[in-house]
Amino acid sequence: MSILKNRDIIIVGQQPWDTAIGSNCKDLALEFSKNNRVLYVNAPLDRRTSLQQRNVELVKKRLRIIAGKEEGLEQVSPNLWVYYPKVIVESINWIKIMPVFRWLNKLNNRKFARDIHVASKRLNFENFVLFNDNDIFRSFHLKEFLKPGISVYYSRDYIIATPYWQYHGKYMEPQLIEKSDLCVANSVFLANYCKKYNPNSFYVGQGCDFKLFKHDGPISLPDDLSAIRGPRLGYVGAILSLRLDEAILLHLAKTRPDWSIILVGPEDDDFKRSELHQLDNVHFLGSKKTETLAAYIKGFDVCLNPQAINPLTIGNYPRKIDEYLAMGKPTIATNTAAMSIFEQHVYLAETKEDYVTLAEKALVEHSETLATARINFAHTHTWAKNAEEIYQAINDVSANKS
C-alpha cells in the first residue's frame, strides 16, 4: 500500500466545495486529508458570472468575501481548509484570437496565483503538491507561478469535446498535460490520451461511496416503482441526449413490450420530446433525492447504462456502474474503452439489438453467486484505493525527479 504522508496539497479545479452535486475532487480531498494537509481552492469568480448571477446566493457569498465582509479561508476538518478566492478574473473565452486570449489568460492566472499564495502562506504550506482537477485555463500557469514541489494534472472527463473548451482547450490541454510532472486519469481512455503528451501518465481508477448502496440493507421499494410490473429494466441518473442513446431505449421498449423500462432522473428537452413518452411500458419517474436512489436500484431486475458514443462520453468512467454492482444487480452497458475493466461483471453491448439479447440472458442467469461477485468487485473501487493509486504515481515520479 502506497501512502503520501505529512505533505501539503493544494487542489484547484472546476467544481467548488459548495457545489450541490457530487464531486470526485471533493471526495479525494477528504481522503488526502486523512494523512496530509489539504487546501481546496475554489475556482475564482469570473466577471460575467459576478454580473449576471449577482443575486444567486453562492455568488453573493463570493462577492462578500471579495469585499472583505467575510472570511475566505474556512477550516472544514482538522487537516482540510477550503479557500474562496478574493479576486475576480476576466471572462475571456469568447476571444478567438489566440495570442490575445493567451496573454489575458496569463494575467488571470497571475492574479489567481497571487491570491492562492497568500492563502497558502497563512497555512505555512511548503514544498506542496499542486493537484489540478481538469482546470485548463485558470490553472494553466500555476506550476510556473506557484512553484510546487510536484504538479499533478487529474483527467476525469474528456472536456475538450464540450463547446466551452473546444476552441482554446484543444491546444492548451495537451500543453498543460505535457508540462505537468505527472498526469493521473480515472479511465483507461483518458490515461492513454494523457500518455500521448506525457509519459508519466497513470490510470488510477475511480472511487465510489457505497454507504447508500448496500445490497442487504433494509430498503423498501418506493411506491411509484412498486406499482410498475416486472421485469423492470432501469436507469438512474441524468437523462441527457448527449449522454444516453435514445434509440437503445426505444428498441428495448418496442421489442419487448412485456418489459417495463424505468428512467429515474431529470430529463433534458430532447428527452422530454421523445417518443418514449408515448410508450405504455416506459416510465419516467423524475428526479429523486440521492438517499433514495438505492431503493430504486433495488427494485430493478436489470440495470442499464445505454450510453451514447461520442467524444464527450467515450472516455468517461461510469460511476453509476459501481453503484449498480454494489447492489448486486445484473447490469448492461454500452461497450467503451472505459468499460473494459468491468467486462467480467457487466454485460457489454455493441448494438441496440445486443441490449435485448443480453437482458434476456441477464434475467435467466441472475443468482446470489453472481450478485456477490459483483458486490465484491464494486467494493474494490473505494476512495481510499483511488488515493493509494494516486500516491503511488506521485511517489514514483518524485523518486525519478530526485
KOLRO-27447 format. One record per atom (N, C-alpha, C): x, y, z. Coordinates in pm, whole numbers, padded with zeros to 5 digits, always signed. Example, Ala and Ser with C-alpha at 12.3 -4.5 7.8 and 13.67 -1.06 7.14 Angstrom:
+01319-00569+00780/+01230-00450+00780/+01320-00330+00780/+01285-00225+00708/+01367-00106+00714/+01290+00003+00787/
***
This chain:
+00085-00120+00000/+00000+00000+00000/+00088+00124+00000/+00066+00214-00096/+00145+00336-00107/+00070+00451-00040/+00139+00524+00046/+00075+00634+00118/+00160+00760+00100/+00092+00873+00087/+00158+01003+00092/+00125+01058+00230/+00228+01091+00308/+00204+01134+00446/+00274+01265+00474/+00204+01345+00555/+00262+01471+00605/+00308+01564+00495/+00236+01563+00384/+00263+01657+00275/+00155+01765+00276/+00186+01876+00215/+00088+01981+00190/+00039+01966+00047/-00093+01971+00029/-00153+01953-00104/-00247+02069-00131/-00227+02136-00245/-00319+02241-00289/-00398+02187-00408/-00529+02191-00397/-00617+02141-00503/-00686+02258-00571/-00675+02262-00703/-00750+02359-00783/-00835+02281-00883/-00943+02341-00929/-01027+02267-01022/-01150+02345-01063/-01245+02273-01120/-01364+02337-01173/-01481+02339-01075/-01489+02238-00988/-01607+02227-00902/-01580+02288-00765/-01661+02386-00725/-01642+02447-00594/-01682+02353-00481/-01630+02380-00365/-01661+02296-00248/-01810+02299-00217/-01875+02413-00239/-02017+02425-00204/-02109+02388-00319/-02060+02305-00412/-02146+02257-00520/-02254+02166-00464/-02369+02166-00531/-02482+02084-00483/-02473+01941-00534/-02382+01914-00628/-02370+01780-00683/-02243+01713-00633/-02234+01581-00654/-02115+01507-00613/-01993+01551-00692/-01878+01534-00632/-01755+01576-00696/-01642+01479-00663/-01579+01425-00767/-01463+01339-00745/-01359+01409-00657/-01333+01534-00691/-01223+01603-00625/-01251+01632-00478/-01377+01657-00444/-01411+01675-00303/-01386+01545-00226/-01427+01434-00285/-01405+01305-00219/-01256+01276-00204/-01178+01308-00307/-01034+01286-00298/-00970+01380-00195/-01018+01503-00187/-00966+01596-00088/-00986+01541+00054/-01104+01488+00079/-01131+01428+00210/-01039+01311+00237/-01014+01231+00135/-00925+01115+00150/-00780+01160+00171/-00735+01257+00091/-00598+01309+00105/-00576+01364+00246/-00679+01428+00302/-00663+01497+00430/-00651+01403+00549/-00671+01273+00526/-00653+01178+00636/-00507+01166+00675/-00415+01196+00581/-00272+01181+00609/-00190+01305+00572/-00257+01408+00516/-00186+01526+00468/-00269+01650+00498/-00204+01766+00489/-00277+01892+00499/-00322+01932+00358/-00447+01970+00346/-00505+01998+00214/-00570+02136+00212/-00537+02213+00108/-00605+02340+00082/-00684+02324-00048/-00816+02326-00037/-00904+02311-00153/-00944+02450-00198/-00895+02489-00316/-00917+02624-00368/-01033+02623-00466/-01139+02694-00433/-01250+02709-00527/-01205+02790-00648/-01270+02767-00761/-01241+02847-00879/-01275+02993-00850/-01194+03087-00899/-01225+03228-00875/-01350+03270-00951/-01419+03366-00897/-01536+03422-00964/-01492+03495-01090/-01565+03474-01199/-01533+03547-01322/-01627+03665-01338/-01582+03761-01418/-01654+03887-01430/-01799+03868-01475/-01819+03786-01577/-01955+03767-01631/-02049+03711-01525/-02002+03607-01454/-02086+03546-01351/-02115+03646-01239/-02017+03728-01203/-02035+03825-01095/-02144+03927-01129/-02166+03950-01258/-02269+04045-01301/-02403+03976-01328/-02397+03867-01403/-02521+03801-01445/-02589+03722-01334/-02510+03673-01239/-02568+03591-01132/-02546+03654-00994/-02540+03785-00990/-02508+03853-00864/-02613+03833-00755/-02734+03789-00793/-02838+03766-00693/-02846+03621-00647/-02760+03535-00703/-02752+03395-00660/-02671+03389-00532/-02717+03313-00433/-02653+03314-00301/-02506+03274-00307/-02471+03172-00387/-02331+03130-00395/-02242+03242-00448/-02296+03322-00542/-02220+03435-00596/-02216+03549-00495/-02327+03571-00428/-02332+03677-00326/-02229+03651-00216/-02214+03524-00179/-02115+03490-00076/-01975+03526-00123/-01942+03493-00249/-01810+03524-00302/-01785+03674-00311/-01889+03748-00346/-01876+03894-00352/-01856+03953-00213/-01919+03896-00112/-01897+03944+00025/-01753+03918+00068/-01700+03802+00029/-01561+03767+00063/-01465+03861-00007/-01490+03887-00135/-01404+03978-00212/-01406+04118-00152/-01523+04158-00102/-01537+04291-00040/-01480+04296+00102/-01432+04183+00153/-01375+04180+00287/-01476+04170+00399/-01601+04138+00365/-01706+04129+00466/-01716+03990+00529/-01652+03892+00466/-01649+03756+00520/-01509+03699+00501/-01478+03602+00586/-01350+03533+00576/-01355+03434+00460/-01249+03432+00379/-01246+03342+00263/-01183+03207+00290/-01114+03193+00403/-01046+03068+00437/-01123+02999+00547/-01175+02879+00517/-01256+02805+00614/-01192+02668+00641/-01181+02634+00767/-01133+02501+00803/-01255+02410+00819/-01257+02301+00742/-01374+02213+00744/-01347+02082+00818/-01220+02052+00843/-01182+01935+00924/-01039+01960+00970/-00985+01877+01061/-00854+01907+01117/-00743+01934+01015/-00744+01865+00900/-00637+01882+00801/-00685+01940+00670/-00806+01996+00667/-00864+02039+00539/-00921+02180+00550/-00872+02266+00459/-00921+02403+00451/-00979+02426+00311/-01085+02506+00306/-01143+02548+00178/-01120+02697+00164/-01076+02739+00044/-01048+02880+00021/-01134+02936-00091/-01198+03049-00063/-01277+03123-00162/-01192+03241-00208/-01142+03238-00330/-01051+03344-00376/-01111+03484-00364/-01022+03581-00335/-01064+03720-00317/-01040+03802-00443/-01043+03735-00557/-01020+03804-00684/-01132+03769-00782/-01151+03857-00879/-01239+03831-00993/-01152+03824-01117/-01165+03715-01193/-01090+03703-01317/-01179+03745-01434/-01116+03785-01542/-01192+03834-01656/-01248+03718-01738/-01367+03737-01793/-01431+03636-01879/-01379+03655-02022/-01297+03563-02068/-01225+03585-02194/-01243+03474-02297/-01320+03372-02265/-01327+03258-02356/-01389+03293-02491/-01461+03404-02499/-01522+03446-02625/-01417+03501-02723/-01298+03531-02673/-01192+03587-02759/-01128+03474-02840/-01135+03480-02971/-01084+03373-03056/-00943+03397-03109/-00891+03518-03092/-00754+03547-03138/-00658+03488-03036/-00586+03384-03076/-00509+03305-02981/-00409+03387-02899/-00324+03471-02959/-00226+03545-02877/-00293+03636-02774/-00404+03698-02812/-00475+03786-02719/-00534+03705-02603/-00597+03593-02637/-00654+03508-02533/-00546+03461-02437/-00434+03416-02492/-00328+03359-02407/-00267+03466-02317/-00253+03588-02367/-00198+03696-02287/-00292+03730-02171/-00421+03743-02202/-00518+03773-02098/-00532+03657-01999/-00525+03535-02050/-00535+03419-01962/-00418+03414-01864/-00301+03453-01911/-00184+03456-01822/-00201+03561-01713/-00260+03674-01748/-00290+03776-01646/-00389+03721-01542/-00493+03650-01590/-00587+03587-01497/-00516+03489-01405/-00428+03408-01463/-00353+03308-01386/-00265+03375-01280/-00199+03486-01319/-00110+03554-01225/-00190+03609-01105/-00306+03667-01134/-00392+03720-01029/-00439+03606-00936/-00480+03495-00996/-00526+03380-00920/-00413+03322-00835/-00295+03310-00894/-00180+03252-00824/-00139+03336-00704/-00139+03469-00720/-00103+03556-00607/-00198+03537-00490/-00325+03520-00521/-00424+03502-00416/-00406+03367-00346/-00381+03262-00424/-00354+03130-00365/-00230+03136-00277/-00129+03208-00324/-00003+03219-00249/-00027+03281-00112/-00111+03383-00105/-00141+03447+00023/-00208+03348+00118/-00305+03271+00065/-00375+03173+00149/-00281+03062+00195/-00196+03015+00105/-00105+02905+00141/-00002+02950+00243/+00041+03077+00235/+00137+03128+00333/+00074+03139+00472/-00054+03171+00475/-00123+03177+00605/-00120+03041+00674/-00120+02935+00595/-00118+02799+00650/+00023+02741+00656/+00121+02820+00614/+00261+02774+00611/+00280+02649+00526/+00213+02645+00412/+00231+02533+00319/+00368+02547+00251/+00440+02434+00245/+00572+02433+00182/+00589+02308+00098/+00669+02321-00009/+00700+02206-00095/+00575+02124-00126/+00469+02193-00162/+00338+02130-00173/+00319+02058-00307/+00222+01968-00305/+00174+01903-00427/+00063+01991-00484/+00073+02028-00612/-00034+02101-00679/-00116+02000-00758/-00241+01985-00722/-00330+01886-00783/-00438+01961-00860/-00430+01954-00993/-00519+02028-01082/-00627+01936-01137/-00750+01962-01094/-00864+01882-01136/-00923+01939-01266/-00862+01901-01379/-00919+01930-01512/-00942+02079-01539/-00867+02168-01472/-00886+02312-01493/-00781+02362-01592/-00819+02373-01719/-00723+02401-01825/-00681+02547-01829/-00776+02639-01823/-00746+02780-01846/-00695+02851-01720/-00777+02854-01615/-00743+02932-01496/-00616+02883-01427/-00583+02754-01446/-00469+02696-01374/-00354+02660-01467/-00358+02710-01590/-00257+02671-01690/-00116+02709-01647/-00099+02826-01584/+00035+02875-01548/+00067+02859-01400/-00015+02787-01325/+00008+02781-01181/+00137+02710-01144/+00181+02617-01225/+00308+02550-01195/+00422+02651-01196/+00422+02741-01294/+00529+02841-01301/+00517+02945-01190/+00395+02989-01161/+00376+03097-01064/+00386+03050-00919/+00338+02930-00890/+00335+02883-00751/+00457+02797-00715/+00523+02742-00816/+00644+02660-00796/+00623+02547-00693/+00530+02457-00721/+00505+02345-00629/+00621+02246-00629/+00625+02161-00525/+00725+02054-00525/+00701+01957-00639/+00574+01931-00669/+00536+01844-00780/+00395+01884-00826/+00373+01878-00957/+00243+01918-01012/+00175+01797-01076/+00045+01782-01047/-00033+01668-01095/-00153+01722-01172/-00173+01671-01293/-00295+01703-01369/-00387+01582-01361/-00510+01605-01316/-00609+01498-01298/-00711+01506-01410/-00713+01404-01495/-00806+01398-01608/-00918+01301-01574/-01040+01354-01563/-01154+01268-01530/-01270+01285-01627/-01254+01376-01723/-01353+01397-01828/-01281+01443-01953/-01331+01401-02067/-01275+01448-02194/-01343+01581-02226/-01307+01684-02149/-01385+01808-02152/-01366+01889-02280/-01257+01865-02354/-01238+01943-02476/-01338+01905-02585/-01422+01805-02559/-01530+01771-02653/-01652+01861-02633/-01654+01938-02524/-01768+02026-02498/-01744+02162-02562/-01850+02233-02600/-01834+02360-02673/-01747+02462-02601/-01761+02475-02468/-01687+02579-02396/-01536+02561-02410/-01491+02436-02403/-01347+02408-02402/-01289+02380-02540/-01373+02366-02640/-01325+02315-02768/-01222+02405-02835/-01246+02534-02837/-01163+02620-02920/-01020+02631-02866/-01003+02685-02746/-00870+02700-02689/-00824+02576-02614/-00919+02497-02565/-00883+02378-02487/-00811+02273-02569/-00843+02265-02698/-00785+02159-02782/-00634+02169-02795/-00580+02290-02788/-00434+02301-02794/-00372+02325-02656/-00452+02381-02562/-00395+02412-02431/-00391+02292-02338/-00490+02202-02346/-00486+02087-02255/-00365+01999-02283/-00335+01963-02410/-00212+01886-02434/-00087+01955-02380/-00079+02087-02391/+00037+02159-02339/+00043+02153-02186/-00074+02161-02122/-00079+02153-01976/-00041+02013-01929/-00089+01911-01999/-00052+01773-01967/+00098+01755-01980/+00154+01808-02088/+00297+01790-02116/+00385+01854-02009/+00347+01972-01960/+00436+02039-01865/+00410+02000-01719/+00301+01928-01692/+00279+01877-01556/+00382+01768-01526/+00418+01752-01400/+00514+01647-01365/+00456+01509-01388/+00326+01495-01366/+00259+01368-01397/+00112+01393-01417/+00046+01298-01481/-00098+01302-01502/-00158+01174-01447/-00274+01187-01385/-00349+01070-01339/-00488+01079-01398/-00544+00965-01435/-00674+00963-01503/-00762+00854-01445/-00892+00878-01447/-00985+00782-01387/-01041+00683-01487/-00997+00690-01613/-01037+00587-01710/-00918+00551-01797/-00922+00430-01852/-00814+00383-01939/-00802+00473-02062/-00916+00514-02118/-00916+00601-02236/-00842+00731-02206/-00873+00795-02094/-00811+00923-02061/-00664+00907-02026/-00627+00796-01962/-00486+00772-01933/-00406+00758-02063/-00462+00688-02160/-00394+00673-02289/-00386+00806-02363/-00491+00888-02350/-00491+01022-02410/-00379+01106-02349/-00367+01106-02217/-00263+01183-02149/-00123+01133-02186/-00111+01003-02202/+00020+00942-02230/+00077+00987-02364/-00009+01033-02455/+00039+01084-02583/+00123+01209-02564/+00102+01281-02453/+00172+01407-02430/+00266+01403-02311/+00249+01303-02224/+00335+01294-02106/+00350+01147-02069/+00474+01094-02076/+00494+00951-02044/+00460+00918-01899/+00464+01019-01811/+00428+00996-01671/+00277+01012-01652/+00203+00928-01721/+00057+00930-01713/+00008+00795-01664/-00085+00796-01568/-00123+00674-01498/-00275+00661-01489/-00322+00539-01511/-00462+00507-01482/-00471+00475-01333/-00554+00551-01260/-00562+00534-01114/-00700+00489-01067/-00790+00463-01163/-00922+00416-01125/-01010+00526-01069/-01116+00482-01004/-01220+00575-00958/-01271+00528-00823/-01298+00623-00737/-01358+00589-00609/-01509+00600-00613/-01572+00539-00515/-01718+00546-00504/-01754+00533-00356/-01855+00605-00315/-01902+00598-00176/-02021+00502-00172/-02004+00391-00104/-02106+00286-00105/-02197+00288+00017/-02187+00392+00099/-02269+00394+00221/-02418+00384+00190/-02461+00444+00082/-02603+00442+00047/-02643+00321-00037/-02543+00250-00091/-02572+00142-00185/-02533+00007-00125/-02623-00045-00043/-02598-00170+00029/-02696-00276-00017/-02641-00388-00061/-02722-00497-00117/-02820-00553-00015/-02776-00563+00111/-02859-00631+00212/-02924-00533+00309/-02928-00407+00272/-02989-00309+00363/-03141-00322+00366/-03202-00277+00476/-03349-00283+00489/-03415-00170+00408/-03424-00189+00278/-03476-00084+00189/-03612-00125+00135/-03710-00037+00155/-03843-00061+00098/-03852+00001-00040/-03922-00065-00132/-03937-00012-00266/-04027+00112-00263/-03989+00216-00336/-04074+00336-00344/-04209+00301-00407/-04313+00372-00368/-04448+00344-00417/-04459+00356-00568/-04393+00459-00626/-04407+00477-00771/-04335+00369-00850/-04244+00298-00785/-04175+00187-00852/-04249+00054-00830/-04294+00030-00709/-04359-00098-00679/-04489-00115-00757/-04546-00005-00803/-04670-00013-00880/-04647-00056-01025/-04520-00059-01066/-04487-00095-01205/-04458-00244-01213/-04516-00309-01313/-04498-00453-01327/-04355-00487-01370/-04314-00609-01338/-04183-00659-01380/-04195-00743-01506/-04080-00781-01560/-03946-00741-01517/-03918-00594-01544/-03842-00534-01451/-03813-00392-01458/-03667-00372-01501/-03647-00299-01609/-03513-00262-01655/-03497-00113-01630/-03397-00073-01550/-03394+00065-01505/-03261+00136-01521/-03271+00268-01527/-03156+00358-01535/-03175+00466-01430/-03067+00502-01360/-03069+00610-01262/-02960+00710-01300/-02999+00836-01316/-02901+00940-01350/-02965+01046-01438/-02884+01144-01477/-02934+01250-01565/-02970+01191-01701/-03085+01228-01751/-03135+01174-01878/-03110+01280-01985/-02992+01273-02044/-02943+01375-02137/-02915+01314-02273/-02956+01381-02378/-02936+01328-02513/-02788+01320-02550/-02705+01403-02486/-02561+01397-02513/-02499+01270-02457/-02563+01213-02354/-02501+01101-02283/-02576+00968-02301/-02706+00972-02333/-02782+00849-02346/-02831+00831-02489/-02832+00706-02534/-02876+00673-02670/-03024+00639-02668/-03104+00732-02714/-03250+00714-02714/-03290+00592-02796/-03217+00564-02905/-03251+00453-02993/-03246+00319-02920/-03154+00304-02827/-03144+00180-02749/-03269+00161-02665/-03311+00266-02598/-03429+00257-02512/-03556+00232-02593/-03568+00297-02708/-03683+00274-02794/-03687+00130-02844/-03570+00077-02882/-03564-00060-02932/-03602-00159-02822/-03549-00140-02703/-03584-00227-02590/-03734-00226-02563/-03790-00106-02555/-03931-00093-02519/-04023-00150-02625/-03990-00129-02752/-04076-00176-02860/-04060-00326-02887/-03937-00376-02870/-03913-00518-02895/-03973-00605-02786/-03968-00557-02663/-04022-00634-02550/-04124-00550-02473/-04245-00538-02526/-04349-00460-02456/-04389-00520-02322/-04349-00645-02296/-04378-00708-02167/-04278-00666-02060/-04173-00597-02098/-04077-00543-02000/-04112-00398-01969/-04082-00356-01847/-04100-00216-01808/-03964-00146-01809/-03956-00035-01881/-03833+00044-01887/-03853+00165-01795/-03767+00179-01696/-03784+00281-01592/-03665+00375-01593/-03693+00504-01601/-03587+00607-01606/-03605+00702-01489/-03504+00707-01403/-03509+00789-01282/-03406+00900-01294/-03453+01024-01298/-03361+01136-01308/-03420+01250-01390/-03354+01365-01388/-03404+01481-01464/-03380+01463-01613/-03476+01511-01694/-03466+01500-01840/-03426+01633-01903/-03352+01625-02013/-03330+01745-02092/-03446+01762-02191/-03445+01869-02267/-03556+01899-02357/-03573+01792-02466/-03463+01735-02514/-03471+01632-02617/-03549+01512-02567/-03520+01468-02445/-03591+01352-02392/-03736+01386-02355/-03761+01510-02319/-03899+01548-02289/-03986+01537-02414/-03924+01553-02531/-03998+01543-02657/-03994+01402-02717/-03927+01310-02650/-03902+01177-02706/-04030+01094-02722/-04027+01009-02824/-04134+00912-02847/-04150+00817-02729/-04048+00806-02648/-04054+00717-02532/-04172+00750-02441/-04209+00876-02436/-04321+00916-02351/-04455+00862-02401/-04458+00817-02525/-04583+00766-02582/-04599+00616-02561/-04496+00551-02508/-04498+00405-02493/-04546+00368-02353/-04641+00275-02347/-04703+00238-02220/-04606+00172-02122/-04504+00106-02176/-04412+00033-02087/-04287+00112-02051/-04284+00242-02081/-04171+00328-02043/-04221+00426-01935/-04147+00434-01827/-04189+00513-01711/-04080+00612-01672/-04106+00739-01686/-04017+00846-01639/-04061+00884-01498/-03976+00859-01400/-04015+00884-01261/-03962+01016-01206/-03882+01088-01285/-03836+01221-01243/-03717+01218-01150/-03678+01336-01104/-03563+01349-01013/-03598+01295-00874/-03499+01235-00810/-03517+01182-00675/-03400+01225-00587/-03422+01228-00458/-03315+01260-00365/-03210+01150-00368/-03085+01190-00352/-02973+01095-00360/-02992+00977-00266/-03041+01004-00146/-03054+00897-00046/-03162+00795-00081/-03245+00823-00182/-03350+00728-00222/-03311+00644-00344/-03198+00675-00408/-03165+00609-00534/-03143+00458-00518/-03083+00417-00405/-03059+00274-00383/-03190+00197-00381/-03297+00257-00330/-03426+00190-00325/-03479+00164-00466/-03454+00256-00558/-03497+00234-00697/-03412+00125-00762/-03281+00132-00740/-03194+00029-00799/-03231-00109-00746/-03264-00116-00617/-03303-00244-00558/-03424-00303-00631/-03513-00217-00678/-03634-00266-00744/-03616-00300-00892/-03497-00276-00947/-03472-00312-01087/-03431-00459-01096/-03480-00528-01197/-03432-00664-01224/-03302-00659-01305/-03290-00559-01389/-03168-00536-01466/-03142-00386-01469/-03016-00347-01449/-02978-00206-01456/-02918-00175-01592/-02938-00054-01638/-02896-00014-01772/-02805+00108-01768/-02711+00111-01861/-02637+00234-01891/-02626+00245-02043/-02736+00287-02109/-02740+00293-02256/-02667+00416-02309/-02538+00418-02290/-02458+00536-02319/-02447+00563-02468/-02462+00689-02506/-02434+00730-02643/-02283+00735-02661/-02237+00701-02780/-02094+00705-02809/-02063+00834-02884/-01990+00923-02821/-01947+01047-02883/-01822+01095-02810/-01754+01198-02861/-01630+01242-02798/-01645+01279-02651/-01763+01327-02611/-01784+01365-02471/-01789+01244-02379/-01847+01134-02426/-01872+01019-02338/-01770+00907-02351/-01695+00904-02459/-01613+00787-02492/-01514+00750-02382/-01464+00852-02310/-01362+00822-02209/-01410+00827-02067/-01538+00856-02045/-01587+00876-01908/-01591+00748-01827/-01549+00760-01701/-01566+00649-01607/-01712+00649-01562/-01783+00537-01580/-01926+00532-01546/-01948+00499-01398/-01947+00600-01315/-01957+00581-01170/-02083+00505-01131/-02190+00524-01208/-02315+00457-01173/-02303+00305-01185/-02210+00256-01267/-02191+00111-01280/-02150+00052-01145/-02059+00120-01075/-02020+00072-00942/-02139+00069-00847/-02226+00169-00857/-02342+00174-00769/-02439+00060-00801/-02459+00032-00929/-02542-00083-00968/-02483-00213-00914/-02352-00232-00937/-02288-00358-00897/-02285-00373-00745/-02270-00261-00674/-02268-00268-00527/-02401-00317-00472/-02508-00304-00551/-02638-00357-00513/-02656-00500-00564/-02553-00555-00629/-02557-00692-00678/-02636-00711-00806/-02667-00603-00876/-02760-00609-00988/-02693-00649-01121/-02762-00733-01200/-02716-00756-01337/-02720-00623-01412/-02616-00594-01486/-02603-00463-01548/-02561-00477-01694/-02628-00401-01780/-02594-00398-01923/-02549-00256-01955/-02436-00244-02026/-02383-00113-02061/-02327-00117-02202/-02322-00001-02263/-02259+00011-02394/-02109-00009-02379/-02051-00084-02468/-01908-00117-02460/-01823+00002-02503/-01741+00051-02411/-01645+00158-02441/-01511+00118-02380/-01407+00195-02412/-01274+00167-02355/-01279+00174-02203/-01355+00268-02149/-01365+00282-02003/-01432+00162-01938/-01515+00089-02013/-01587-00026-01958/-01503-00153-01956/-01383-00148-02011/-01302-00270-02022/-01273-00331-01885/-01259-00248-01782/-01228-00304-01650/-01347-00376-01588/-01466-00357-01643/-01587-00419-01588/-01628-00545-01664/-01552-00584-01765/-01601-00685-01859/-01634-00819-01796/-01575-00852-01681/-01605-00979-01614/-01735-00974-01534/-01789-00855-01514/-01905-00841-01424/-02023-00766-01486/-02007-00716-01606/-02113-00639-01673/-02134-00695-01812/-02259-00700-01855/-02291-00741-01992/-02267-00621-02084/-02174-00635-02177/-02135-00523-02263/-02198-00537-02401/-02267-00433-02443/-02342-00435-02568/-02275-00348-02674/-02271-00399-02796/-02219-00322-02909/-02331-00253-02986/-02451-00312-02984/-02563-00260-03063/-02690-00256-02979/-02790-00190-03030/-02918-00185-02958/-02981-00324-02953/-02956-00405-03056/-03007-00543-03055/-02943-00623-02943/-02816-00596-02915/-02747-00666-02806/-02816-00642-02672/-02872-00525-02655/-02937-00493-02527/-03052-00590-02498/-03127-00626-02602/-03239-00719-02583/-03185-00859-02550/-03090-00904-02630/-03032-01038-02610/-02968-01050-02472/-02891-00949-02435/-02820-00955-02307/-02916-00940-02188/-03022-00865-02205/-03121-00854-02097/-03189-00988-02073/-03223-01058-02181/-03282-01191-02167/-03187-01284-02093/-03060-01277-02131/-02959-01361-02066/-02942-01324-01919/-02938-01194-01889/-02919-01148-01751/-03033-01192-01661/-03155-01186-01712/-03271-01226-01633/-03268-01375-01598/-03219-01456-01691/-03213-01601-01670/-03097-01638-01578/-02982-01574-01598/-02860-01615-01527/-02851-01565-01384/-02925-01463-01348/-02904-01398-01219/-02908-01498-01104/-02811-01483-01013/-02802-01572-00896/-02733-01497-00783/-02743-01553-00663/-02676-01492-00548/-02524-01497-00564/-02475-01603-00629/-02330-01615-00651/-02280-01501-00739/-02353-01474-00848/-02314-01363-00935/-02330-01229-00865/-02435-01215-00787/-02457-01090-00715/-02343-01062-00618/-02298-01166-00548/-02187-01150-00453/-02059-01110-00525/-02033-01170-00638/-01913-01136-00716/-01917-00990-00761/-02036-00945-00802/-02050-00805-00844/-02023-00710-00727/-02080-00743-00613/-02063-00658-00494/-01916-00650-00456/-01851-00764-00451/-01709-00769-00413/-01623-00688-00510/-01655-00697-00639/-01577-00622-00738/-01599-00471-00720/-01724-00431-00702/-01753-00288-00684/-01677-00231-00566/-01666-00309-00460/-01602-00259-00339/-01450-00253-00348/-01395-00289-00461/-01251-00263-00484/-01232-00119-00533/-01341-00050-00564/-01332+00087-00617/-01371+00187-00508/-01286+00195-00405/-01309+00289-00295/-01224+00414-00315/-01259+00521-00243/-01177+00642-00249/-01040+00618-00188/-01033+00532-00088/-00902+00500-00028/-00811+00434-00131/-00865+00338-00206/-00788+00271-00310/-00748+00369-00420/-00841+00455-00459/-00814+00556-00561/-00699+00647-00516/-00704+00692-00391/-00597+00777-00339/-00464+00704-00335/-00466+00576-00297/-00341+00497-00296/-00276+00493-00433/-00357+00476-00538/-00303+00472-00674/-00241+00607-00712/-00306+00715-00670/-00251+00849-00697/-00121+00869-00619/-00120+00827-00492/+00002+00837-00411/+00117+00760-00477/+00086+00640-00525/+00191+00558-00589/+00250+00630-00709/+00164+00691-00791/+00212+00764-00908/+00298+00883-00866/+00253+00958-00766/+00330+01073-00718/+00465+01029-00662/+00464+00923-00581/+00590+00874-00522/+00687+00824-00629/+00635+00755-00731/+00723+00703-00837/+00788+00818-00913/+00708+00918-00950/+00761+01030-01028/+00854+01115-00941/+00818+01133-00813/+00905+01209-00723/+01041+01144-00708/+01042+01012-00698/+01168+00938-00685/+01254+00958-00810/+01190+00954-00927/+01265+00974-01051/+01318+01116-01063/+01240+01215-01016/+01285+01354-01019/+01407+01374-00930/+01403+01307-00812/+01515+01319-00719/+01641+01259-00778/
***
